[in-house]
Amino acid sequence: MSIRKTITALALCAAGMSVAGAGTALAEEVVGEFPTAQACSDKLQELADHGDPGPLFCAPVTDDQNGPNNLIRD
């Protein structure tokens, strides 16, 4: 296989991975914003207890894992 074909194949793979990653990010929806990780976790548990089909997760908004969190539907 020539160098040119190898580089072309790698570029196409990289482009495909970028598109796949972008599509995944677009599927996420912010369900709520909470001042602390604990508040987000509490709401997550409440929704689970009431039969929410999920999948849901809490994601920190800043570098502080215990600070503001968003509740996200994946």
C-alpha positions as CSV (number, residue, x, y, z in Angstrom):
1,M,0.0,0.0,0.0
2,S,1.4,3.4,-0.9
3,I,2.0,6.2,1.5
4,R,-0.6,8.3,-0.2
5,K,-3.3,5.6,0.2
6,T,-2.4,5.1,3.8
7,I,-2.6,8.8,4.6
8,T,-5.9,9.1,2.7
9,A,-7.3,6.1,4.7
10,L,-6.2,7.6,8.0
11,A,-7.7,11.0,7.1
12,L,-11.1,9.4,6.2
13,C,-11.1,7.4,9.5
14,A,-10.4,10.6,11.5
15,A,-13.1,12.5,9.7
16,G,-15.6,9.6,10.4
17,M,-14.7,9.6,14.1
18,S,-15.3,13.3,14.3
19,V,-18.7,13.0,12.7
20,A,-19.6,10.1,14.9
21,G,-18.6,12.1,18.0
22,A,-20.5,15.1,17.0
23,G,-23.7,13.1,16.4
24,T,-23.4,11.6,19.9
25,A,-23.0,15.1,21.5
26,L,-26.1,16.3,19.7
27,A,-28.2,13.6,21.2
28,E,-27.7,14.8,24.8
29,E,-30.3,17.1,26.4
30,V,-29.9,19.1,29.6
31,V,-32.8,18.2,31.8
32,G,-31.9,20.5,34.7
33,E,-29.2,22.6,36.3
34,F,-28.3,22.2,39.9
35,P,-26.1,24.2,42.3
36,T,-24.3,21.1,43.7
37,A,-23.5,17.6,42.7
38,Q,-25.6,16.3,45.6
39,A,-28.7,18.3,44.5
40,C,-28.3,16.8,41.0
41,S,-27.8,13.3,42.4
42,D,-30.9,13.7,44.6
43,K,-33.0,14.7,41.5
44,L,-31.6,11.8,39.6
45,Q,-32.6,9.4,42.3
46,E,-36.1,10.9,42.5
47,L,-36.6,10.5,38.8
48,A,-35.4,6.9,38.9
49,D,-37.7,6.2,41.8
50,H,-40.7,7.5,39.8
51,G,-39.9,5.2,36.8
52,D,-38.0,7.6,34.5
53,P,-36.7,5.4,31.7
54,G,-33.3,7.3,31.5
55,P,-30.5,7.1,30.7
56,L,-29.7,10.1,32.8
57,F,-26.4,11.3,34.4
58,C,-25.0,14.3,36.3
59,A,-22.2,16.2,34.7
60,P,-20.1,18.9,36.4
61,V,-20.2,22.3,34.8
62,T,-16.9,23.4,36.1
63,D,-13.7,21.7,37.3
64,D,-15.2,21.4,40.8
65,Q,-16.9,17.9,40.8
66,N,-19.0,18.9,43.8
67,G,-20.0,22.3,42.3
68,P,-22.7,23.1,39.8
69,N,-23.9,20.1,37.8
70,N,-26.3,19.6,34.9
71,L,-28.6,16.6,34.7
72,I,-28.3,15.2,31.2
73,R,-30.5,12.8,29.3
74,D,-28.3,10.7,27.0
